[in-house]
Amino acid sequence: MKLVVKSTLVLGTLLAAANTMAQTAAAPEPDYTLSYNVGATSDYRFRGIAQTSFNPALQAGIDFAHKSGFYLGAWGSNISWIKDYVGATEGSLEVDLYGGYKGEFSKDLTYDLGVITYQYPGNTASNVAGFANANTTEVYAALSYSVVTAKYSYAVSDFIANSNSSGSAYFEVAANFDLGTGFTLTPHIGRQTIPNVVNNAGDYTDYSLTLAKDFGNGFSATVAALGTNANEPFYTDTKGKFLGKKALAVGLKYSF
């Protein structure tokens, strides 16, 4: 009788241990992940320059990431700069298509290599004297160490409707500080250069400071203070608005 009781106790102990190990064992990494996001912003900025003339924008995206490091994605937003700045009759949508590879040299040192094309379906920017088609393609490389990321983007096509602007480049540095309780603070500075513009009027520096809050369940919000030292005459649209002025932008996003 004692042997039976002892055997039962041992079996129970083994089963409990196995159950504990099953609960604590890490789930296997999936081969790939597919995620989506939808959001809105009070003032859509691209490298500090207003894309909707300071009006709100609705945005959405989809991302595919393979465990090997390869990724693909698409993202879209309404825009108005092609009409307001260029003076074209068509061009109210931006669709970004991108892909690349992310890897690491060590735990704290990672890299990201890729290509992105900014597409503006049906845009007629090239019909306006002095402008090119707004569609733009860039290659990019980024290096991250701990919380700091440096990224270099190079245009292999005309850049954002500027004629003869292949070779435009953008260098940026940002940091991501975890403040706890779902808050992060991200300072950012970037430098845009555009060749073949008289007196280098297209070149400028932009900067921002973004406070983000993760509310959980896919919901997040951002508040960003941003500005540029862009040449005001060059970046003023046909309605007299300086698209590089300082501003405060608020954003909401749901990821799933």
N, C-alpha and C positions, 0 to 999 in steps of 0.2 A: 504493500500500500504506500509506503514511504517512497519507493522507487517511482511509482506512478505520479505522485505529487511532485517529486523532484523533476521528473521528465517534463511535466506540464509547466512547471515554473521556468525551466530552461527554454522550452519551446516558446513560451510567452515572451520571455526576455529577448530571444532572437528575433521574433516577429516584431516586437516593439522597436528594436534597434534598426531592423530593416526598414520599417516604416519611417523612422526618424531620418535615416539616410536618404530615403526617396524624397522626403519633403525638403531636405536641405541641399540635395544635388541640384546643380545648375541645369536649367533647361537647355537643350541643344540649340546652337545658333541656327536660325532659319537660313536657307539658301539665299533668300532675298526678302526685302520688305517693300511694300507699296503704300505710300502715304499721300494724303490730300490736305489741302488747306484752302480756306476762304477767308476773306477779310475786307476791311475798309480803312481808308486813311483820309484825314482831313486835308492833306496836301502832299501829293505824290511827288517826291524828288528823286531824280537820277543824278548822282554825283553832285548834289547840291542845287541843281537847276530844276525849277518847277516844270512838271510835265502836264499839269491840268490847270495852269494859270491860277493856282491857289484854291482851286475847287476840289471837292471830295472825289475819291476814286474807289471803285469796287475792283477787287482783285481775287484771283484764284490760281491754284497750282496743283500739280501732281508730280510725285518723285518716286523713282524706282532705284533701289540700291541693292547691289549684289554683295554677298559677304566677301568676295574676292577684292572688293574696292572699287569696281566699276559702277557708275551711276548714270542715269538719264533723267531728264525732267522737262517740264513745260510749265510756263507761268504766263498769265495774261492780266491786262489792266486797260481801262479806258484812258485815253490821253487826248490832249487838245493842242499841243504845241505845234503840230504840223500845220494846222490851220491858223492858229493864233500867231505863231512866230514866223513860219515860212510863208504863210499866205496861200497855201494850197487849198484846193476845194475838197479833197478827200484825204482821210487818214485820221481815224478816231480810235484805233485799237492797236495795242502793242501785244505781241505774242513772242515770248522768249523760249527758245529751244536750246537745251544744253546737255552736255555729256562729258564725262571725264573719268579720272581714276584718282582715288585717295589711298595713300599708303603711309607708312611710318618708318623713320630711321631708328627711333627708340620710343619709349613710352610717352615722353614729353615733346618729341620732335616729329612732326608729321608734315606731309606735303599733299598738294592737290593740283593736278594738271588737267586742263580741259579746254573746250571750245564752246562758245555761245553765239547764237545769232539772234539779233533783235529784229523781229519782223513786224512791219506795219502794213497789214493787208490792204491792197487797193490804194495806197498812198500816191498822191500826184505831186509830190515835192519836186520831182525832176522836171515838171512842166513850168516851174517858176524860174525865171532867169537867175543865175548865180547859185542855184542849189542842185543837189544830186538826189537820187532815190534815197529815202530815209533808211531802208534796210541796211543793217550793219552786222558784220561778223568779227568776232574777236577770239584770240587764243589767250589763255591765261595760265599763270603759275602762282601758287601760294605756298608759303612756308609758315608753319605755326610752331611756336615754342611756348609751352605752358599756356598762359592766357593771352598771349600776343600773336597776332597774325599779320604778315606782310604779303601783299598781293600785287602782281604786275599784269596788266591787260594790254594787249596790242591789237590794233585794228588791221585786219588783212583786206579790208574793203574801205570804201568811203565811209566816214564816220558821221552818223546822225545827220544826214542831208548836207554836210559840208562838202563842196566840190574839191577834188584832188586832195583828199584828206586821208588816204590810206597811209598807215604808219602812225596814226594818232595813238597816244599811249596814256595810261592812267596807272599811277603808283599810289597805293594806299596802305596805311597801317592802322590797325584797330586792336583794342584789348577788351576782354570780357571779364568783368569782376563780379563774382558771386557775393551778393550782400546778405544772403540768407533769407529765409521765409519766402522764397520764390522771387526775390528781386535781383536783377542784374543791372550793372552800369557799364555802358560801352562808349568810351571816347573813340573818335575816328578822325583821321585827317587824310586828305587825298590831293593829288596834283594831276590835273588834266592838261595835256598838250595836244595841239592840233596843228599840223604843218600847213604851209602855204596859205596862211591867213596874214593879211597885211598888219604889220607891227605886232605880230603875235597876239592879236586881240582876242583870240579864242582860248588862250591859255589862262588857267586860274587855279586857285587852291580852294578846296571846300573843307568844312569841318563840322562836326556834330557831336552831341553828347546825348545818349539815349538811355532812358530809364525804362526797364521792362519789368512786368509783373506776370508771373505764371500763376494762374488761378487754379490749375489742375483741370482734369477732364478735357484737355485740349484747348482750353480758353486762355488767351494771353492778351495783354495790352501794352502799348508803348507810348511814351511821351518823349519827343526829341526836340532839342534846341539846335538849330542849324543855320549855316550861313556860308557865304563865299566872298572872295575878293574879285569876282568876275568883272570884266570890263562892262560897265553899265550900258553904253551905247550898243555894243555888240550883242548883248543878251537881253535887250529890250524888245518886246514883241510888237506886232502891228497895232496893238491897242494901247501902247505906251506903258506896259507893265514890265518892270525889271524882274526877270525870272530868277535871278540869283540873290535876291534880298534875304535878309535874316527873317526867320520865322520859327514858330512853335507848331509842330505837327503831332497829332494824336492818331493812334492806330489801334484797331481791334482785329484779332485773328482767332479762328477756330481750326485746329488741326486734328485730323482723324485718320 
